[in-house]
Amino acid sequence: MKKCLATAMVLVLTAVSVGFGASARWNALGGEHRFILDTSNYAIYPGRMYQFADALWIIPNVGAVPDNMMSGLLVKRGDMAWAIHYNMPGPVGFSALRDALAGAGGNLPALANGIRAFPDLFLTKKMGDMVIGGRLVLGLASSEPVKDKVAKATSVDVGLGVTKCMALGDLDVGLRLFKASFSDEAVNIDSKNGIGLNLDARLMMPRGEGTKLVPVLGLRYLSEPVVSGAAEVSHVGVNLGLGFNRTTGPKKALLVSGVVCDVDMETTSPPAGAEVKVTTATLSYLGGYERKLNSWLTARGGARATMTVVTGDDPARNGITGNFFYNFGIRVAYKKVLVDMLLSRALLHRGPYIISGSGANMATNVCLTYLLH
């Protein structure tokens, strides 16, 4: 087992820069980071953070994320690695709390824009043939709209994970627990519920030279934080997927493809009356391709198609919808600096911006990475 893990780590380190790029990379490869090795993996599999340590990454513009920025600093020292992040996805309780505050009433909606997930800390340790990791995320915000009357919101997310080399392949397991709450003393608002957990697992199974079969599993439970006396909303979800990735040739071209099925069962329990149950099932299939063109430029592209079926006790929500999207991007590498860009689709419609003169953004997502080693 130790030999297996050592071999895996050597392979990772020789190609570690490929895995950086966060959402700018995997969104250009079909939109599913679990089917490849990528920095976004450790948001749900904390043990994976160890292999990506000794780097600083920044995403200056991430749309709806508060403060319009995301960043991470990862440092490795021997068998241990730690990291601190700002606005990184993954803390379920924090996300649920922000959504709940927006409609909670009183002085609480104002806190929805002010609450921040800080600190967001990771710690991992290599122990023999496995790596264990943990994540702690706190979300805090408060105000005093009336003298001696405080409005406050709190969320705590704890994540634990194990990455282990097995005979079948590399196993990643992650468990996330959370608690979220809010209150407003000025108008006597208190929250209830606001608890949940997510369990995620992945097995990267070698199938011939350069090829890996990747089954993934996700289980989740969420009881949304709501105002006392309001309708209670809970979710039970299952996510199953099967993908593969293949690396070929001297240019280390990467081909990824897969299928994902997600089922969410939502139950709304009003203070009076019958429960309302709605089930949402989404089937997705995706594909992507990445190839190094020369020593400093890599190109990638991918597409994803989905079909969503909604059934249940709410006729207004029932129905079948389909969606399709494609993305493409590039990486520019210079020494220890990596620049990953998810290019705007408008490039295909209006041509190169230097010719078209369009004032729109050239890229919709940019990730800057500096390798510390």
C-alpha positions in Angstrom: 0.0 0.0 0.0 2.8 2.4 0.9 4.4 1.7 -2.5 1.0 2.3 -4.2 0.6 5.7 -2.5 4.1 6.7 -3.2 3.7 5.9 -6.9 0.5 7.8 -7.0 2.0 10.9 -5.4 5.0 10.9 -7.8 2.5 10.8 -10.7 0.6 13.6 -9.2 3.6 15.8 -8.5 4.9 15.4 -12.1 1.6 16.7 -13.4 0.4 18.8 -10.5 0.2 22.1 -12.4 -2.4 20.4 -14.7 -4.9 20.2 -11.8 -4.9 23.9 -11.0 -7.3 26.3 -12.6 -10.3 25.7 -10.3 -13.7 26.4 -12.0 -12.1 28.0 -15.0 -10.7 24.6 -15.9 -13.4 22.0 -15.2 -16.2 24.2 -16.4 -14.4 24.1 -19.8 -14.3 20.3 -19.6 -18.0 19.6 -19.2 -18.7 21.0 -15.8 -17.8 18.0 -13.5 -14.6 18.3 -11.5 -15.1 14.9 -9.7 -14.1 13.0 -12.9 -10.6 14.6 -13.0 -7.9 15.6 -10.6 -8.5 19.3 -9.9 -8.1 21.8 -7.1 -11.9 22.0 -6.7 -11.8 18.3 -5.6 -10.7 19.2 -2.0 -13.7 21.4 -1.4 -15.6 18.1 -0.9 -12.7 15.7 -0.4 -10.5 17.5 2.1 -7.7 14.9 2.0 -7.0 15.9 -1.6 -5.7 19.3 -0.5 -2.3 17.8 0.4 -1.3 17.1 -3.2 -2.1 20.7 -4.4 -0.3 22.5 -1.5 2.5 25.1 -2.0 0.4 27.4 -4.2 -1.5 30.7 -4.2 -4.5 31.1 -6.4 -6.9 34.0 -7.1 -10.1 34.2 -9.1 -10.7 38.0 -9.4 -14.3 37.8 -10.8 -16.7 35.0 -9.9 -20.1 36.6 -10.6 -22.6 36.3 -7.8 -20.0 35.4 -5.1 -19.8 38.2 -2.4 -17.0 40.7 -3.0 -16.7 39.2 -6.5 -13.4 37.4 -5.6 -12.2 34.0 -4.5 -8.7 33.0 -3.3 -6.6 30.3 -1.6 -3.2 29.9 0.0 -1.9 26.3 0.4 1.3 25.5 2.2 3.0 22.1 2.7 5.5 21.3 5.4 6.7 17.7 5.4 3.8 15.3 6.0 1.4 18.2 6.8 -0.3 20.9 4.8 -2.6 23.7 5.7 -4.6 26.2 3.7 -6.8 29.3 4.2 -9.4 30.4 1.7 -11.8 33.3 0.9 -15.1 32.6 -0.7 -14.3 29.0 -1.7 -17.4 26.9 -2.5 -18.4 24.0 -0.4 -19.7 25.1 3.0 -23.3 24.0 2.8 -24.5 25.7 6.0 -23.1 29.0 5.0 -24.8 28.9 1.6 -28.1 27.9 3.3 -27.9 30.7 5.8 -27.3 33.4 3.2 -30.4 32.2 1.2 -32.5 32.1 4.4 -31.5 35.6 5.5 -32.7 37.1 2.3 -36.3 36.3 3.1 -36.3 36.2 6.9 -37.7 39.7 7.5 -36.8 42.3 10.0 -33.2 43.5 9.9 -31.9 40.1 8.7 -32.0 40.6 4.9 -29.3 43.3 5.3 -27.0 40.7 6.9 -27.3 38.4 3.8 -24.9 40.6 1.9 -22.7 41.3 4.9 -22.0 37.8 6.1 -18.7 36.2 5.1 -17.2 32.8 5.5 -14.1 33.5 7.5 -12.0 31.9 8.5 -12.1 29.0 6.0 -9.3 26.7 7.1 -7.9 23.3 5.9 -5.5 21.0 7.6 -4.2 17.7 6.2 -1.7 15.0 7.3 -0.1 12.1 5.4 -0.2 9.0 7.5 1.3 6.0 5.8 -0.7 5.0 2.8 -3.5 7.6 3.3 -4.0 11.3 3.8 -6.6 12.6 6.3 -7.9 16.2 6.1 -10.3 18.6 7.8 -12.0 21.8 7.0 -13.5 24.5 9.3 -15.7 27.3 8.0 -17.3 30.0 10.2 -19.8 32.5 9.0 -20.6 35.4 11.3 -22.5 38.7 10.9 -24.4 41.0 13.3 -25.8 44.5 13.6 -27.5 46.6 16.2 -30.5 48.3 14.4 -32.0 49.3 17.7 -30.0 50.2 20.8 -29.3 47.0 22.8 -31.2 44.9 20.2 -29.0 42.7 18.1 -29.6 41.0 14.8 -27.1 38.2 14.1 -26.5 35.2 11.9 -24.1 32.3 12.5 -23.1 29.2 10.5 -20.5 26.5 11.3 -19.3 24.0 8.7 -17.0 21.1 9.6 -15.6 18.8 6.9 -13.6 15.6 7.3 -12.0 13.5 4.6 -9.7 10.6 3.8 -7.8 9.9 0.6 -6.4 6.3 0.4 -4.7 4.2 -2.2 -6.4 0.8 -2.5 -6.0 -2.2 -4.8 -8.9 -0.9 -6.9 -7.7 2.6 -7.1 -7.5 5.9 -5.2 -10.5 6.3 -2.8 -11.7 9.8 -1.8 -14.3 10.2 1.0 -15.6 13.5 2.4 -18.1 14.2 5.2 -19.5 17.7 5.7 -21.7 18.7 8.7 -23.2 22.1 9.4 -25.4 24.2 11.6 -26.9 27.6 10.8 -29.0 30.0 12.8 -30.2 33.6 13.0 -32.1 35.9 15.2 -33.3 39.5 15.4 -34.1 40.8 19.0 -35.7 44.0 17.7 -38.7 42.1 16.1 -38.5 38.9 18.1 -37.4 36.6 15.2 -35.6 33.4 15.9 -34.7 30.5 13.6 -35.2 26.8 13.8 -33.7 23.8 12.1 -30.7 24.7 9.9 -28.8 21.4 10.2 -27.6 18.9 7.6 -24.8 16.7 6.3 -23.2 15.7 3.0 -21.4 12.5 2.3 -19.3 12.2 -0.9 -17.2 9.4 -2.2 -15.1 8.8 -5.4 -13.0 5.9 -6.6 -10.4 6.6 -9.4 -9.9 3.1 -10.9 -7.0 2.5 -13.3 -8.1 0.8 -16.5 -5.1 0.4 -18.8 -2.4 2.9 -19.5 -3.5 6.5 -18.9 -7.2 5.5 -18.4 -9.2 5.8 -15.2 -12.8 4.8 -14.6 -14.4 7.1 -12.0 -17.6 6.2 -10.1 -18.9 8.9 -7.8 -21.5 9.0 -5.0 -23.1 11.8 -3.1 -25.7 11.7 -0.3 -27.1 14.7 1.4 -29.7 15.9 3.9 -30.6 19.6 4.5 -33.1 21.1 6.9 -33.3 24.7 5.9 -33.0 27.4 8.6 -36.4 29.1 8.8 -38.2 31.6 11.0 -40.0 29.9 13.9 -43.6 29.4 12.9 -42.9 29.3 9.2 -43.1 26.3 6.9 -40.3 23.9 7.4 -38.4 22.8 4.3 -36.1 19.8 4.1 -34.2 18.0 1.3 -32.9 14.5 0.9 -30.7 14.0 -2.1 -28.7 11.3 -4.0 -26.1 11.9 -6.6 -24.6 9.1 -8.7 -22.2 9.3 -11.5 -19.8 7.3 -13.7 -17.1 8.9 -15.7 -13.7 8.2 -17.2 -10.6 10.2 -18.1 -7.8 9.3 -20.4 -4.4 10.9 -20.8 -2.5 10.2 -24.0 0.5 11.2 -26.1 3.6 13.3 -25.4 1.4 16.4 -25.0 -0.6 14.7 -22.2 -3.9 15.3 -23.9 -6.8 14.7 -21.5 -10.2 13.3 -22.6 -13.0 13.2 -20.0 -16.6 12.0 -20.3 -19.4 10.8 -18.0 -23.0 10.6 -16.9 -24.4 12.0 -13.6 -27.9 11.4 -12.1 -29.1 13.7 -9.3 -32.3 13.2 -7.3 -33.6 15.8 -4.8 -36.6 15.1 -2.7 -38.0 18.3 -1.1 -40.6 18.3 1.6 -42.4 21.5 2.8 -44.3 21.2 6.1 -46.6 24.2 6.7 -47.7 25.0 10.3 -51.2 23.9 9.2 -52.3 21.7 6.3 -50.7 18.8 4.4 -47.1 18.4 3.4 -46.0 19.3 -0.1 -43.5 16.9 -1.6 -41.6 17.6 -4.8 -39.0 15.4 -6.5 -36.5 16.8 -8.9 -34.4 14.3 -11.0 -31.7 15.6 -13.3 -29.7 13.4 -15.8 -26.6 14.9 -17.3 -24.0 13.7 -19.7 -20.8 15.5 -20.5 -17.5 15.5 -22.4 -14.4 17.5 -22.6 -10.9 17.6 -24.1 -7.7 19.4 -23.0 -4.4 19.5 -25.0 -1.1 21.2 -24.5 -0.3 23.1 -27.7 3.2 24.1 -26.8 5.3 24.9 -23.8 3.2 27.8 -22.6 -0.3 27.3 -24.1 -3.0 24.8 -23.4 -6.5 24.7 -25.0 -9.6 23.0 -23.7 -13.3 22.7 -24.5 -16.3 20.7 -23.5 -20.1 20.4 -23.4 -22.9 19.2 -21.1 -26.5 18.3 -21.8 -29.1 17.9 -19.1 -32.7 16.7 -18.7 -34.7 17.6 -15.6 -38.0 16.0 -14.5 -40.0 17.6 -11.7 -42.9 15.7 -10.2 -45.0 16.1 -7.0 -47.7 17.9 -5.2 -47.0 21.4 -6.7 -48.5 21.4 -10.3 -46.9 24.7 -11.0 -43.4 23.2 -10.7 -44.1 19.9 -12.5 -42.6 19.3 -15.9 -39.7 18.3 -18.1 -37.0 20.6 -19.2 -33.7 20.2 -21.1 -30.6 22.2 -21.4 -27.3 22.2 -23.3 -24.2 24.4 -22.9 -20.7 24.4 -24.1 -17.5 26.1 -22.9 -14.0 26.5 -24.0 -10.9 28.0 -22.5 -7.1 28.3 -22.5 -4.2 28.2 -20.1 -1.1 30.4 -20.4 1.9 29.3 -18.4 5.0 31.3 -17.6 7.5 29.8 -15.2 5.6 29.5 -11.9 2.6 31.5 -13.0 -0.5 29.9 -14.5 -3.4 31.9 -16.0 -6.6 29.8 -16.8 -9.4 31.5 -18.7 -12.9 30.4 -19.4 -13.5 32.3 -22.6 -16.7 34.1 -23.5 -18.9 32.2 -26.0 -19.4 35.4 -27.8 -15.9 34.9 -29.3 -17.5 32.4 -31.6 -20.3 34.7 -32.5 -18.5 38.0 -33.1 -15.0 36.8 -33.8 -11.8 37.8 -32.1 -12.3 40.9 -30.0 -9.3 42.6 -31.6 -11.2 42.5 -34.9 -14.8 42.8 -33.7 -14.1 45.7 -31.4 -16.7 44.4 -28.9 -16.6 45.9 -25.5 -17.7 42.7 -23.7 -15.5 40.6 -21.5 -13.1 38.3 -23.3 -13.3 35.7 -20.5 -16.1 35.0 -18.0 -13.8 33.3 -15.4 -10.1 33.8 -14.9 -7.9 31.9 -12.4 -4.4 33.1 -11.5 -2.1 30.6 -9.8 1.4 31.0 -8.5 3.3 27.8 -7.6 5.3 28.3 -4.5 7.7 25.3 -5.0 
